[in-house]
């Protein structure tokens, strides 16, 4: 998707920044060029201020997306999601952050198997898109607390460049 945005907005740096941020945040754009987080319409001026661009750049980016059938089919279907990673501890959950080669197969399956074998339930698993995030992280929030034996098993995963427990 990043390649498509580069092709479409490569001529306009500000619009590319805006479009990438819409994608990263799951902001929906409709055919009229209106921007939404779920069903809540967002004011372009507030988005512009947060991204340090002129509000007209946000408005024109959304209008261009709305007019382009290929982009509209993607952006109209985006949805924001609650990411509990930073609030997990307060909710009584532990978090596992894994950095690994995103092209490696079986990362989520391997971690999920260790957790399942130890009787631990997943609450949430979020994997950053390596095209949108320069340092992609697999974040897994578990129901409750990790067991010491489980952390030792996870540390032994050969594909993991780093594992952080929170």
C-alpha positions as CSV (number, residue, x, y, z in Angstrom):
1,X,0.0,0.0,0.0
2,X,2.9,2.3,0.7
3,X,4.1,2.0,-2.8
4,X,0.6,2.9,-4.1
5,X,0.6,6.0,-1.9
6,X,4.1,6.9,-3.1
7,X,2.9,6.7,-6.7
8,X,-0.2,8.7,-6.1
9,X,1.2,11.3,-3.7
10,X,4.9,11.3,-4.5
11,X,4.6,14.7,-6.1
12,X,3.2,16.2,-2.9
13,X,5.2,15.5,0.3
14,X,2.5,16.9,2.6
15,X,-0.3,14.9,1.0
16,X,1.8,11.7,1.2
17,X,2.4,12.4,5.0
18,X,-1.3,12.9,5.5
19,X,-2.4,9.8,3.5
20,X,0.2,7.6,5.4
21,X,-1.1,8.9,8.7
22,X,-4.7,8.1,7.7
23,X,-3.6,4.6,6.9
24,X,-1.6,4.1,10.1
25,X,-4.5,5.4,12.3
26,X,-7.2,3.6,10.4
27,X,-9.0,6.8,9.4
28,X,-11.8,6.3,6.9
29,X,-12.2,8.6,4.0
30,X,-15.5,8.7,2.1
31,X,-16.3,9.7,-1.5
32,X,-17.0,13.3,-0.5
33,X,-13.5,13.6,1.1
34,X,-14.8,13.6,4.7
35,X,-12.5,11.9,7.3
36,X,-13.8,9.6,10.0
37,X,-12.5,7.7,13.1
38,X,-15.2,5.0,13.0
39,X,-18.5,6.9,12.6
40,X,-17.1,10.2,14.1
41,X,-16.2,12.8,11.6
42,X,-12.9,14.5,12.2
43,X,-12.2,18.2,11.5
44,X,-9.3,18.6,9.0
45,X,-7.9,21.6,10.9
46,X,-7.3,19.4,14.0
47,X,-5.6,16.7,11.9
48,X,-3.5,19.4,10.1
49,X,-2.4,20.8,13.4
50,X,-1.4,17.4,14.7
51,X,0.6,16.6,11.5
52,X,2.1,20.1,11.2
53,X,0.6,20.7,7.7
54,X,-1.8,23.3,6.4
55,X,-5.5,22.3,6.8
56,X,-5.9,22.7,3.0
57,X,-3.4,19.8,2.5
58,X,-5.6,17.5,4.7
59,X,-8.7,18.6,2.8
60,X,-7.2,18.1,-0.6
61,X,-5.7,14.8,0.3
62,X,-9.0,13.5,1.5
63,X,-10.7,14.8,-1.6
64,X,-8.2,13.1,-3.9
65,X,-8.6,9.9,-2.0
66,X,-12.4,10.2,-2.4
67,X,-12.1,10.8,-6.2
68,X,-9.7,7.9,-6.8
69,X,-11.6,4.5,-7.1
70,X,-8.5,2.5,-6.1
71,X,-7.7,4.6,-3.0
72,X,-11.3,5.0,-2.0
73,X,-11.8,1.2,-2.0
74,X,-9.0,1.0,0.6
75,X,-9.6,4.1,2.7
76,X,-13.3,3.7,2.9
77,X,-12.9,0.4,4.6
78,X,-10.4,1.4,7.2
79,X,-11.3,1.2,10.9
80,X,-9.4,2.4,14.0
81,X,-8.8,-0.2,16.7
82,X,-8.2,0.1,20.5
83,X,-4.5,-0.7,21.2
84,X,-4.3,-1.8,24.8
85,X,-0.5,-2.2,25.0
86,X,0.2,0.9,26.9
87,X,-2.8,0.4,29.3
88,X,-2.5,-3.4,29.8
89,X,-0.8,-3.2,33.2
90,X,-3.6,-1.0,34.6
91,X,-6.1,-3.6,33.3
92,X,-4.4,-6.5,35.0
93,X,-2.8,-7.9,31.8
94,X,0.8,-8.5,30.9
95,X,2.3,-7.5,27.5
96,X,4.9,-9.2,25.4
97,X,6.7,-7.1,22.7
98,X,8.7,-9.1,20.1
99,X,11.0,-7.6,17.5
100,X,11.9,-10.1,14.7
101,X,12.3,-10.2,10.9
102,X,8.7,-9.4,9.8
103,X,9.2,-11.7,6.7
104,X,9.8,-14.7,9.0
105,X,6.9,-17.2,9.0
106,X,5.2,-18.7,12.0
107,X,6.1,-16.0,14.6
108,X,2.6,-15.5,15.9
109,X,1.8,-19.2,15.7
110,X,5.0,-20.1,17.8
111,X,4.2,-17.5,20.5
112,X,0.5,-18.5,20.6
113,X,1.4,-22.2,20.9
114,X,3.7,-21.5,23.9
115,X,1.1,-19.4,25.6
116,X,-1.7,-22.0,24.9
117,X,0.4,-24.9,26.1
118,X,0.9,-23.0,29.4
119,X,-2.8,-22.3,29.7
120,X,-2.5,-18.5,29.0
121,X,-5.2,-16.8,26.9
122,X,-4.5,-14.0,24.4
123,X,-6.4,-10.7,24.9
124,X,-5.0,-8.9,21.9
125,X,-2.3,-9.4,19.3
126,X,-1.2,-6.5,17.1
127,X,1.5,-6.7,14.5
128,X,2.9,-3.5,13.0
129,X,3.0,-3.4,9.2
130,X,6.7,-3.2,8.3
131,X,5.9,-0.8,5.4
132,X,4.3,1.7,7.8
133,X,6.4,1.3,10.8
134,X,10.2,1.4,10.5
135,X,10.7,-0.7,13.6
136,X,7.8,-3.2,13.5
137,X,6.8,-4.8,16.8
138,X,4.5,-7.8,17.5
139,X,2.6,-6.8,20.7
140,X,0.7,-9.5,22.5
141,X,-1.5,-8.8,25.5
142,X,-2.3,-11.8,27.7
143,X,-5.2,-12.4,30.1
144,X,-3.5,-12.1,33.5
145,X,0.2,-12.4,34.3
146,X,3.0,-14.4,32.7
147,X,4.5,-17.3,34.5
148,X,8.2,-17.5,34.9
149,X,8.4,-20.7,33.0
150,X,6.6,-19.1,30.1
151,X,8.9,-16.2,29.9
152,X,11.9,-18.6,29.7
153,X,10.3,-20.5,26.8
154,X,9.6,-17.3,25.0
155,X,13.2,-16.0,25.4
156,X,14.4,-19.2,23.7
157,X,12.5,-18.4,20.4
158,X,15.3,-18.3,17.8
159,X,13.6,-15.8,15.5
160,X,13.2,-13.1,18.2
161,X,15.7,-10.2,17.9
162,X,14.4,-8.9,21.2
163,X,11.6,-9.7,23.6
164,X,10.3,-7.3,26.2
165,X,7.9,-8.2,29.0
166,X,5.8,-5.5,30.6
